[in-house]
């Protein structure tokens, strides 16, 4: 593949990579020594230029780094999630130490996400079974959303600043609406069992006849879709154009897309193809049907969920048909688990950055991948 840049992170295994929302030439990478099992962490701030990828700043932490998010109000600030449960806000224009420290989680903090709409807050999720909302200007959390299971990924909706989503080890997606009273299930409004098959309403029957169960749903490839055994969900991401749509990935290797307005309706698309767990998902900021995934099978794949294609009309007495997405390309240059992937917000819409446990960060043009 042409048009690929590479940087090595000796001694540190990357867990996440994110493009700056301000510059197309700046990246940040959260990494951990010894695969994040024991040891310290390092935040790399990278610049892209004529000489390739250069390290502009590096910040060391006492524990592993598992995720990061760029500030939406300060182009120089990055918040990271650490193995000791704390969150640290670094300013790349300041010294070598964090400008703020947030320490409430009781176990590893595994994901962070800055509110892209309100811009005045960020969230974190942890293995302690909680999601916390924070202000960058105060050390104590604004709200705590209890989940009760290990929360691997949490995010704000890119369209609504009051909507928070998370996925966890119990194979469920949870949606919180911060506008609802805290007494109403701690803002919890929707729970979706990602592994469950769709539960369509039974077809209408003439009066007096015994109700007939709807036929089981089928994939557009013809196979019956009966759901799956519950498996840990490791990642999810909101579609940037279709407000109620998000995608999930996890241990069972399958990427599923859901419409949160229909919690019992099952996935609106499935994307099979990875050989091992899906570790990171990122919807394209340039196309409503395209997303990228990073997996423990050491590949990064680009997909279309098929939403732009014409679907056959549903048959009155026929089964529900679930579209199967299309794999547009595979990038297999990583030699260990691929743990991070992100799209550049600028340019022609094809540049991706990926990171893996092979201590490498790769920046590449997906257009060359899609052409072959």
RABELKA-V630554 format. One record per backbone hydrogen bond with DSSP energy under -1.0 kcal/mol. NH is the residue of the N-H (numbers start at 1). CO is the residue of the C=O. E is the energy in kcal/mol with one decimal. If there is no record, write none. Layout:
<<NH;CO;E> <NH;CO;E>>
This chain:
<<5;363;-3.2> <7;361;-2.2> <9;359;-2.2> <12;9;-2.3> <13;32;-3.6> <15;30;-3.4> <16;30;-1.5> <18;28;-2.4> <20;26;-2.5> <27;46;-2.3> <28;18;-2.1> <29;44;-2.5> <30;16;-2.1> <31;42;-1.8> <32;13;-1.8> <33;40;-2.7> <36;33;-1.8> <37;34;-2.0> <41;61;-1.6> <42;31;-1.8> <43;59;-3.0> <44;29;-2.6> <45;57;-2.7> <46;27;-2.9> <47;54;-2.9> <48;25;-2.8> <49;52;-2.4> <52;49;-2.2> <54;47;-2.8> <56;45;-2.8> <57;45;-1.6> <59;43;-2.3> <61;41;-2.4> <66;81;-2.6> <69;79;-2.2> <71;77;-2.6> <77;74;-1.7> <78;90;-2.2> <79;69;-2.7> <80;88;-2.2> <81;67;-2.3> <82;86;-2.0> <83;64;-2.2> <85;82;-1.4> <87;102;-2.6> <88;80;-1.7> <89;100;-2.4> <90;78;-3.1> <92;76;-3.0> <94;91;-1.8> <99;89;-2.7> <100;89;-1.2> <102;87;-3.0> <109;82;-2.3> <110;125;-2.2> <111;125;-1.3> <113;123;-1.9> <115;121;-2.7> <122;134;-1.9> <123;113;-2.5> <124;132;-2.0> <125;111;-2.1> <126;130;-1.6> <127;108;-2.5> <129;126;-1.4> <131;145;-2.2> <132;124;-2.4> <133;143;-2.4> <134;122;-3.3> <138;135;-1.5> <142;133;-3.2> <143;133;-1.2> <145;131;-3.7> <147;129;-3.0> <148;129;-2.0> <151;126;-2.0> <153;167;-1.4> <155;165;-2.4> <157;163;-2.4> <163;160;-1.5> <164;176;-2.6> <165;155;-2.9> <166;174;-1.7> <167;153;-2.3> <168;172;-1.1> <169;150;-2.0> <171;168;-1.4> <173;192;-3.0> <174;166;-2.5> <175;190;-2.7> <176;164;-3.4> <177;187;-2.7> <178;162;-3.1> <180;177;-1.8> <184;181;-1.5> <185;183;-1.5> <186;182;-1.7> <188;185;-1.8> <189;175;-2.8> <190;175;-1.7> <192;173;-2.8> <194;171;-1.7> <196;193;-1.2> <199;264;-2.9> <209;206;-2.0> <218;320;-2.9> <219;223;-3.5> <220;322;-2.1> <222;219;-2.2> <225;217;-2.7> <228;195;-2.2> <233;168;-1.9> <234;249;-1.6> <235;249;-2.0> <237;247;-1.9> <239;245;-2.8> <245;242;-1.9> <246;258;-1.9> <247;237;-2.5> <248;256;-2.7> <249;235;-2.2> <251;232;-2.5> <253;250;-1.6> <255;271;-1.5> <256;248;-1.9> <257;269;-2.7> <258;246;-3.0> <260;244;-2.6> <262;259;-2.1> <265;262;-1.7> <268;257;-3.0> <269;257;-1.1> <270;323;-1.9> <271;255;-2.9> <278;250;-2.3> <279;294;-2.3> <280;294;-1.8> <282;292;-2.2> <284;290;-3.0> <291;303;-1.6> <292;282;-2.7> <293;301;-2.4> <294;280;-2.6> <295;299;-1.8> <296;277;-2.8> <298;295;-1.4> <300;331;-2.4> <301;293;-2.3> <302;329;-2.2> <303;291;-3.0> <304;326;-2.7> <305;289;-2.4> <309;306;-1.4> <322;218;-2.8> <325;270;-2.7> <326;304;-2.6> <328;302;-2.7> <329;302;-1.4> <331;300;-3.2> <338;295;-2.2> <339;355;-1.9> <340;355;-1.9> <342;353;-2.1> <344;351;-2.4> <352;364;-3.0> <353;342;-2.6> <354;362;-2.9> <355;340;-2.0> <356;360;-1.6> <357;337;-2.7> <359;356;-1.2> <361;7;-2.8> <362;354;-2.8> <363;5;-2.4> <364;352;-2.7> <365;3;-1.1> <366;350;-3.5> <370;366;-2.7> <371;367;-1.6> <372;369;-1.4>>
